[in-house]
């Protein structure tokens, strides 16, 4: 009974439930078409389970009333859940799970001008990492956090924006292909987690050592754990950003480093001659 209480949605969302069912159904159908290793399937389903537990269970109640649980929730939504799911490389599998008519429509849209523009925006190697950091730090501004926790529309936008930015970011970092066709170069995939990790760790350290309550909204809502002071709650939340989020990004960095070493061993890294040939091809096409 206690387990059922924890799994009961704090705020039931048919749209959210439909999205989880649709994603799972497409992945299962796609696994019948493509040979998907057990490890990839395990990553996908663990990532989906983490996202569901964070968004659609009693945990969301505590995330609204304890700062450190709120940070743990966003650690899953922004870092861990998307990283696990994108580590399963689900794109091709999900496309294979679509009915043929939808696959053809998706293909036609991707080669259309609006489709190419949208894909270029969603895979931009500068915009995506910037959004990945800005969306986390922006919602940590005390005044922004205050209104986001009071207005259910802002609260849902906050949660979904960090989930989407997480998917977009880890899609770039975990890409195992050389560049091109990958958007980021193998070296860029190593540098990017360092650049995105540092400001988040700095913000976590500042929150940890601040000696006054930055987020009184959690007192206003009523803290869910009696006896825990605002400063203790705040310090644990800051440590979550400082240590745990940094650890997840280090894992992504190590994965990108392994990709660089694998491509180098297979002699698939672009050399100066290849780059010069591509430049000449671009110039010839433009003229």
Residue pairs with C-beta under 8 A, 6 or more apart in sequence:
5 58
6 57
6 58
6 59
7 57
7 58
8 57
8 58
9 56
9 57
9 58
9 60
10 57
10 58
10 59
10 60
10 61
10 64
11 60
11 152
12 56
13 55
13 56
16 55
16 56
17 56
20 48
20 51
20 52
20 56
23 48
23 94
24 48
25 97
26 93
26 94
26 97
26 98
27 44
27 90
27 93
27 94
27 97
28 97
29 96
29 97
29 98
30 36
30 90
30 92
30 93
30 94
30 95
30 96
30 97
31 41
31 93
33 93
33 96
33 97
34 92
34 93
34 96
36 88
36 93
40 87
40 88
40 89
41 88
43 84
43 85
43 87
43 88
44 84
44 85
44 88
44 90
46 84
47 80
47 81
47 82
47 83
47 84
47 85
47 87
47 88
48 81
48 85
50 76
50 80
50 81
50 84
51 76
51 77
51 81
51 85
51 163
53 59
53 76
54 60
54 63
54 73
54 76
54 77
54 81
55 77
55 159
59 69
59 73
60 73
61 224
62 69
62 224
62 225
63 69
63 70
63 72
63 73
64 70
64 149
64 155
64 221
65 218
65 221
65 222
65 223
65 224
66 218
66 223
66 224
66 225
66 228
66 233
67 215
67 218
67 233
67 234
67 236
67 237
68 233
68 234
68 236
68 237
68 240
69 224
70 218
70 237
71 237
71 238
71 240
71 241
72 240
72 244
73 159
74 136
74 159
74 162
75 240
75 241
75 244
75 245
75 248
77 159
77 162
77 163
77 166
78 132
78 135
78 136
78 162
78 163
78 165
78 166
78 245
79 166
79 245
79 248
79 249
80 248
81 163
81 166
82 163
82 166
82 167
82 169
82 170
83 166
83 170
83 174
83 248
83 251
83 252
85 167
86 167
86 170
86 171
86 174
87 170
87 174
87 255
89 174
89 176
95 103
95 106
96 103
98 106
109 115
110 116
110 119
121 127
122 128
122 168
123 168
123 171
123 172
123 183
124 183
125 172
125 183
125 184
125 188
125 192
128 165
128 168
128 169
128 172
129 169
129 172
129 192
129 195
129 196
131 165
131 168
131 169
132 165
132 166
132 168
132 169
132 196
133 196
133 199
133 200
135 161
135 162
135 165
136 162
136 200
137 199
137 200
137 203
138 144
139 145
139 148
139 158
139 162
140 203
140 207
142 214
142 215
145 215
145 217
146 215
146 216
146 217
147 154
148 154
148 155
148 157
148 158
149 155
149 217
149 218
149 221
150 217
169 196
170 252
172 182
172 183
172 184
172 189
172 192
173 184
173 189
173 192
173 193
173 252
173 255
173 256
174 252
174 255
174 256
175 182
175 183
175 184
175 189
175 259
176 259
176 262
178 186
178 263
178 268
178 269
178 270
179 185
179 186
179 188
179 270
184 192
186 256
186 259
186 260
186 263
186 269
187 260
189 256
189 259
189 260
190 253
190 256
190 257
190 260
192 256
193 249
193 250
193 252
193 253
193 256
194 253
196 249
197 245
197 246
197 249
197 250
197 253
200 241
200 245
200 246
200 249
201 241
201 242
201 245
201 246
203 241
204 238
204 239
204 240
204 241
204 242
204 243
204 245
204 246
205 238
205 242
206 238
207 214
207 234
207 235
207 237
207 238
207 241
208 234
208 235
208 238
208 239
208 242
209 235
209 238
210 234
210 238
211 231
212 231
213 219
213 230
213 231
213 234
214 234
215 230
215 234
216 230
218 230
218 233
219 230
223 230
223 233
225 233
260 269
263 269
